Amino acid sequence: MKRATLAALGLATSIAMPAAAEDIKVGLLLPFSGVYAALGNEIEAGFNLALEQFGGETDATFEIVREDTEVKPPVALGKAKKMILQDDVDVIAGIVSSGVLGAVRDMVHGAGVPLIVANAGNDEATGADCSPFITRMSFSNSQVNRPMGMWMHEQGIGKVYTLAPDYAAGRQMIDAFTASFTAAGGEVVGQEFTPFQKTQDFGPYLAQAKASGADAVYVFYAGGEAISFVKQYDSFGLKAELPLYGSGFLTSPLYVNAEGPAAEGVITALHYVPTIDSPANAAFADAFEAANGRVPSEFAVQGYDAARALIEATKTGASDRASLANALRSVKFEGPRGPLSIDPSTNNVIQPIYVYETVAGEDSLTQKVLAQLSAEADPVNGCEMAPVSN
């Protein structure tokens, strides 16, 4: 604990001197360069906004140590070691890439430093590789796709063709969707995994989808691949006869305007969109846009809620690594996404999922929320959560 204490010198006095506020040193571990720099900047902007808005609700003060992972696991591991051993941080927040999360997992677990994950969605992090020191305030890959299988089948879609990039996140997201879709009575009539970050021409895959007899296509793509895929899907002329559905990262507010009119009519599911109709979201979206000149994305709200979770944890009096880790597991609040809580069995966030359609707005593309799906805890998936000893 880093509590400043005052010692009485000389004669005793009846005047009580207040203790100084806790100084919590936070390591912000994000990509500020490389392919995910925009995500890192968005998460940091949300994190800083929450500190500004809610920091006054706690006696704690926050000192930020900022490091760039460069989206390279070895680099990130070195930066995490520096934060823990040299900077002596009390807590780390951030992590965009699942590969980076995998690289730093044993380090933070072994050192007993709480880590608030603000993006990386690999299922194992709150499954078989869970840790009482790792709390995820973003999503798991399965969590944002599993509800869509049931929902799409309820809309009368019986046959689906799926596509995703061939790496862990792509497979986890599609596997979660197909499991729930087939359990609901649907049929997956075809499935392909495209070479990750190497596929320039989606034409051959789209031709297979068209010939498959599917009622719809369900995909996961993100970033530059999402932009290319949505544009090619539209130019291939499929949208009218074979509706496009997917994980909401396909049409993220962060880059949907780069997709342009090709994104109109695409229906996806995600844990956050800036058009959620609630006072908490309206306040967040207005403040974020005023501060940054753009509407917030899911990455911004993840940073925002990560900082809010840290603030809520400090309200319990937690200040050292062990007490912060324990307090984070009990955090719950009403945020821009809706009611949030942490499942103590996995340390994964429990949150609503929103189905939305991308539509044309007055000045740019926007999101029309079609349904709010129930918040569900992820299966434990091999997680054996041990208590943290103070």
C-alpha positions in Angstrom: 0.0 0.0 0.0 1.2 3.5 -0.9 -0.7 5.4 1.7 1.1 8.6 2.9 1.0 8.7 6.7 1.4 11.6 9.0 3.3 11.1 12.3 2.5 13.3 15.3 5.5 15.2 16.6 5.9 16.9 20.0 2.8 17.4 22.1 -0.3 15.4 21.5 -3.2 17.3 19.8 -6.9 16.7 19.6 -6.9 17.8 15.9 -7.4 14.9 13.5 -5.3 15.2 10.4 -6.8 13.5 7.2 -4.8 10.8 5.5 -3.6 11.6 2.0 -5.4 10.0 -0.9 -4.2 6.7 -2.3 -1.9 7.1 -5.3 -2.8 4.3 -7.8 -0.1 3.8 -10.5 -1.8 2.5 -13.6 0.1 0.9 -16.5 -1.7 1.6 -19.8 -0.5 -1.1 -22.1 -1.8 -0.5 -25.6 -0.7 -0.4 -29.3 0.1 3.2 -30.1 1.8 2.2 -33.4 1.3 -0.5 -35.9 -1.9 -1.9 -37.4 -4.0 -1.5 -34.2 -2.8 2.0 -33.3 -6.3 3.5 -33.9 -7.8 1.0 -31.5 -5.2 1.9 -28.8 -5.9 5.6 -29.2 -9.6 5.0 -29.0 -9.3 2.9 -25.8 -7.0 5.5 -24.3 -9.4 8.3 -25.1 -12.3 6.4 -23.4 -10.1 5.6 -20.4 -9.1 9.3 -19.9 -12.7 10.4 -20.2 -13.8 8.1 -17.5 -11.0 9.3 -15.2 -12.1 12.9 -15.8 -15.8 12.1 -15.2 -15.7 9.7 -12.3 -12.3 10.3 -10.7 -13.8 12.7 -8.2 -16.0 9.9 -6.8 -13.0 8.2 -5.1 -10.3 9.4 -2.7 -7.7 7.7 -4.9 -5.6 9.6 -7.4 -4.2 8.0 -10.6 -0.8 8.2 -12.1 -0.6 6.8 -15.7 2.4 5.0 -17.1 1.9 4.6 -20.9 3.6 2.0 -23.0 3.3 0.9 -26.6 2.9 -2.8 -27.3 3.5 -2.3 -31.1 1.1 -5.3 -31.4 4.1 -7.5 -30.9 3.9 -10.1 -28.1 7.7 -10.1 -27.3 7.7 -6.3 -27.1 4.5 -6.3 -25.0 6.1 -8.8 -22.5 9.1 -6.6 -22.1 6.9 -3.5 -21.5 4.8 -5.4 -19.0 8.0 -6.5 -17.1 9.1 -2.9 -17.0 5.8 -1.7 -15.7 5.8 -4.4 -12.9 9.4 -4.5 -11.9 10.7 -1.0 -12.7 7.6 1.3 -12.6 6.0 -0.7 -9.7 2.5 -0.2 -11.1 -0.5 -1.2 -9.0 -2.6 -2.3 -11.9 -2.3 -2.7 -15.7 -5.1 -1.9 -18.2 -5.3 -2.3 -21.9 -4.3 -5.1 -24.2 -5.8 -5.1 -27.7 -4.4 -8.3 -29.3 -5.2 -11.8 -28.0 -1.6 -12.8 -28.9 -0.3 -10.0 -26.6 -2.7 -11.1 -23.8 -1.4 -14.6 -24.1 2.2 -13.4 -23.9 1.8 -11.3 -20.8 -0.7 -13.7 -19.0 1.9 -15.7 -17.0 3.9 -12.5 -16.1 0.9 -10.7 -14.5 -0.4 -13.8 -12.9 2.9 -14.7 -11.4 3.6 -11.2 -10.2 0.1 -10.9 -8.8 -0.6 -7.6 -10.7 -4.3 -7.1 -11.6 -4.9 -6.7 -15.3 -8.0 -5.1 -16.7 -8.4 -6.3 -20.3 -9.9 -3.5 -22.4 -10.2 -5.4 -25.7 -8.5 -8.9 -26.3 -11.3 -11.4 -26.7 -9.7 -14.8 -26.7 -11.9 -17.2 -24.9 -9.1 -18.9 -23.1 -8.2 -15.7 -21.1 -11.4 -16.2 -19.1 -11.5 -19.9 -19.7 -8.7 -22.5 -19.3 -6.1 -19.7 -18.9 -8.1 -17.6 -16.4 -6.5 -15.9 -13.5 -7.9 -14.1 -10.4 -5.6 -11.2 -11.4 -7.1 -10.9 -14.9 -10.5 -9.2 -15.3 -12.0 -8.6 -18.7 -14.2 -5.5 -19.3 -14.5 -5.9 -23.1 -16.0 -9.2 -24.4 -15.1 -12.8 -25.2 -15.1 -13.9 -28.8 -17.9 -16.4 -28.1 -20.0 -13.9 -26.1 -20.6 -11.5 -29.0 -21.5 -14.2 -31.5 -23.4 -16.9 -29.6 -26.7 -15.0 -29.2 -26.9 -14.3 -32.9 -27.4 -18.0 -33.7 -30.7 -18.2 -31.8 -31.8 -14.7 -32.9 -31.2 -15.3 -36.6 -33.1 -18.7 -36.5 -36.0 -16.9 -34.8 -36.1 -14.5 -37.7 -36.8 -17.4 -40.1 -33.3 -18.0 -41.4 -32.8 -21.7 -41.8 -29.5 -22.0 -43.8 -26.3 -20.0 -43.4 -22.9 -19.9 -45.0 -20.1 -18.6 -42.8 -16.8 -16.9 -43.5 -14.0 -15.6 -41.3 -10.2 -15.2 -41.3 -8.2 -18.2 -40.4 -6.8 -17.4 -37.0 -7.9 -18.1 -33.4 -10.4 -15.2 -33.1 -12.1 -16.0 -36.4 -12.5 -19.6 -35.5 -13.8 -18.9 -32.0 -16.3 -16.4 -33.2 -17.7 -18.6 -36.0 -17.7 -21.7 -33.8 -19.8 -19.9 -31.2 -22.3 -18.8 -33.8 -22.6 -22.1 -35.6 -23.0 -24.0 -32.3 -26.0 -21.8 -31.2 -27.5 -21.7 -34.7 -27.5 -25.4 -35.2 -28.7 -26.0 -31.7 -31.7 -23.8 -32.6 -32.4 -25.9 -35.6 -30.5 -24.1 -38.3 -28.1 -25.6 -40.9 -24.7 -24.4 -41.8 -24.5 -25.3 -45.5 -20.9 -24.1 -46.0 -17.9 -22.7 -44.2 -14.6 -21.2 -45.2 -11.7 -19.6 -43.3 -9.7 -17.2 -45.5 -6.0 -16.6 -45.1 -5.6 -13.9 -42.4 -4.4 -10.5 -43.6 -3.5 -12.1 -46.9 -6.9 -12.3 -48.7 -7.2 -9.5 -51.3 -9.9 -11.0 -53.5 -12.9 -12.5 -51.7 -14.6 -13.3 -55.0 -14.0 -17.0 -55.0 -15.5 -17.3 -51.5 -18.5 -15.2 -52.4 -19.2 -17.4 -55.4 -19.2 -20.4 -53.2 -21.6 -18.7 -50.8 -23.9 -17.7 -53.6 -24.0 -21.3 -54.9 -24.5 -22.9 -51.5 -28.3 -22.5 -51.2 -27.9 -20.4 -48.0 -30.5 -18.0 -46.9 -27.9 -15.6 -45.5 -24.1 -15.2 -44.9 -22.7 -14.8 -41.4 -19.1 -13.5 -41.1 -16.5 -12.1 -38.8 -14.0 -9.6 -40.2 -12.5 -6.6 -38.6 -10.4 -3.5 -39.5 -9.0 -3.4 -43.0 -10.4 -6.8 -43.9 -13.9 -5.8 -42.8 -13.7 -2.7 -45.1 -12.5 -4.8 -48.1 -15.0 -7.6 -47.5 -18.1 -5.3 -47.1 -17.2 -3.4 -50.2 -16.6 -6.6 -52.3 -19.8 -8.2 -51.0 -21.7 -5.2 -52.3 -19.9 -5.0 -55.6 -20.5 -8.7 -56.1 -24.2 -8.0 -56.1 -25.0 -10.3 -53.2 -26.7 -8.1 -50.7 -30.1 -8.1 -52.3 -30.4 -11.8 -52.7 -28.2 -13.1 -49.8 -28.4 -10.8 -46.7 -25.2 -10.2 -44.8 -25.0 -10.8 -41.1 -22.1 -11.0 -38.7 -20.2 -10.0 -35.6 -20.5 -6.2 -35.1 -16.8 -5.7 -35.7 -17.7 -6.0 -39.3 -19.4 -2.6 -39.3 -17.7 -0.9 -36.3 -18.4 2.8 -35.9 -14.6 3.3 -35.9 -14.4 2.5 -39.6 -17.9 2.0 -41.0 -17.8 5.3 -42.9 -14.8 3.9 -44.9 -17.1 1.1 -46.1 -19.6 3.7 -47.3 -23.0 2.8 -48.8 -21.9 -0.9 -49.1 -22.5 -1.2 -45.4 -26.1 -0.2 -45.5 -28.5 -3.0 -44.6 -25.8 -5.2 -43.0 -27.1 -6.6 -39.7 -24.6 -7.4 -37.0 -24.4 -8.0 -33.2 -22.1 -6.3 -30.7 -21.9 -5.3 -27.0 -22.0 -1.6 -27.8 -23.2 0.8 -30.5 -23.3 4.6 -30.0 -27.1 4.7 -30.6 -28.1 2.7 -27.6 -31.1 4.6 -26.1 -30.2 5.3 -22.5 -29.3 8.3 -20.4 -25.9 6.8 -19.5 -25.0 6.2 -23.2 -26.3 9.6 -24.3 -24.1 11.3 -21.7 -21.0 9.2 -22.7 -21.5 9.6 -26.4 -22.0 13.4 -26.2 -18.9 13.8 -23.9 -16.7 11.6 -26.1 -17.7 13.4 -29.3 -17.1 16.8 -27.7 -13.7 15.8 -26.5 -12.6 13.8 -29.6 -14.6 15.1 -32.6 -16.1 11.7 -33.4 -18.7 9.3 -32.2 -17.4 6.6 -29.8 -16.8 3.0 -30.9 -16.9 -0.2 -28.9 -13.2 0.3 -28.3 -13.8 3.7 -26.7 -16.5 2.3 -24.4 -14.2 -0.6 -23.4 -11.5 1.9 -22.3 -14.1 4.0 -20.6 -15.6 1.1 -18.6 -12.1 -0.2 -17.8 -11.3 3.0 -16.0 -14.8 3.1 -14.4 -14.2 -0.4 -13.1 -10.9 0.7 -11.6 -12.5 3.7 -9.9 -15.4 1.6 -8.5 -12.8 -0.9 -7.1 -11.0 1.9 -5.3 -14.2 3.0 -3.6 -14.0 -0.1 -1.5 -10.7 1.0 -0.1 -8.7 -1.3 -2.4 -5.3 0.2 -3.2 -2.6 -2.6 -3.3 -2.4 -5.2 -6.0 -4.2 -8.0 -4.1 -7.1 -5.9 -2.8 -7.6 -4.3 -6.3 -7.7 -7.7 -7.9 -10.4 -8.9 -5.4 -12.4 -5.7 -5.7 -12.4 -5.7 -9.5 -14.1 -9.2 -9.4 -17.1 -7.6 -7.6 -17.6 -4.5 -9.8 -21.0 -3.7 -11.2 -22.5 -0.5 -12.5 -24.8 0.9 -15.2 -22.7 2.1 -18.1 -23.2 3.1 -21.7 -23.7 -0.6 -22.7 -26.3 -1.1 -20.0 -25.9 -3.0 -16.7 -22.4 -4.5 -16.3 -21.1 -7.0 -13.8 -18.2 -9.4 -13.5 -18.8 -13.2 -13.3 -16.6 -14.3 -10.4 -16.4 -17.8 -11.9 -14.4 -16.5 -14.9 -13.7 -12.8 -14.4 -15.4 -12.1 -17.7 -17.8 -9.2 -18.1 -21.6 -10.0 -18.2 -23.3 -7.5 -20.6 -26.2 -7.2 -23.0 -25.6 -7.8 -26.7 -27.3 -5.5 -29.3 -28.4 -6.5 -32.8 -28.2 -3.5 -35.1 -28.5 -2.6 -38.8 -26.2 -0.1 -40.4 -28.4 2.6 -42.0 -27.8 6.0 -43.7 -28.0 9.0 -41.3 -28.3 12.7 -42.0 -24.5 13.2 -42.4 -23.0 9.7 -42.1 -23.8 6.0 -41.5 -25.4 5.2 -38.2 -26.8 2.2 -36.3 -30.4 1.2 -35.9 -30.8 -1.1 -32.9 -33.1 -4.0 -33.8 -32.9 -6.0 -30.5 -31.3 -6.1 -27.1 -30.4 -9.7 -26.3 -30.1 -11.0 -22.8 -26.9 -10.7 -20.9 -25.4 -14.2 -20.3 -22.4 -15.4 -18.4 -19.9 -17.4 -20.5 -19.4 -21.1 -19.7 -16.4 -21.6 -17.4 -14.6 -23.4 -20.2 -12.1 -25.0 -17.9 -11.6 -22.0 -15.7 -10.6 -22.9 -12.1 -10.6 -19.5 -10.2 -8.5 -19.4 -7.1 -9.0 -16.7 -4.5 -6.5 -13.9 -4.1 -4.7 -13.7 -0.7 -4.1 -10.3 0.7 
